[in-house]
Amino acid sequence: MSSAPIVVHPPSRTAGRRVSVHSQGRDEILGTAYSDHDLVVFLDGAGIQDPDSMLND
């Protein structure tokens, strides 16, 4: 079983969710998403095409 390259972690105490990407053999934290918009911005920055469509995936 392979791990997902982009992970949205469970909510923290501040209600934000850490977003990380696995690339080139290591995990990189993209930031903390407090809204869908934040997540879309992180996904766009990671090179995901049409990140809005991934929110329901």
Beta strands, then each sheet from edge to edge (+ up, - down):
strand 1: 6-11
strand 2: 17-23
strand 3: 26-33
sheet 1: 1+ 2- 3+
end
